[in-house]
Amino acid sequence: MQLSNLSWALIAPLLVIQLILIIVALIDLSKAEQTNGPKWMWVLIILFINILGPILYFILGKKQT
């Protein structure tokens, strides 16, 4: 197995997980009535802070009712 094939074998699952997290977080954000902070800020955090952005939204951004 070549090094480039091995690299993709390790990176591809992380990219898929990241994409799923982003999609789920954005869908949840669009349905949320209230968040801790403005929604536009959470969109930027989710999109631009790789894997941690969506996780931060689920931990800190969702307003508990």
Buried (B, 14 or more C-beta within 10 A) or exposed (E): EEEEEEEEEEEEEEEEEBEEBBEBBBEBBEEBEEBEEEEEEBBEBBEEEEEEBBBBBBEEBBEEE
